[in-house]
Amino acid sequence: MEAPQYVAARVQEAMAQDGRTHELGIHVDVRGDQLFLRGQVSGAEQRDRLAEVAREAAPDLHVHNEINVVEITEPREVEHLD
């Protein structure tokens, strides 16, 4: 059986290199047959794509997608720095 840290590294590499995701900022944690994805992305579609890539990279593990979607908005007012 592959060590958890190697599985996590393989999933992180897949998420970074896959054309659907190109994501570097997601933390991957493997505990037994459970794989946890944690971090923040700017949209629900990206969150779902990351889970899909993780499932493909580690098909024997149960993926828990705990990635938060953070809405990025334009500032409402111009901020003045003195």
Secondary structure, DSSP 8 states (H G I E B T S, - for coil): ---HHHHHHHHHHHHHH-TTT-----EEEEETTEEEEEEEES-HHHHHHHHHHHHHHSTTSEEEEEEEE------SS-----
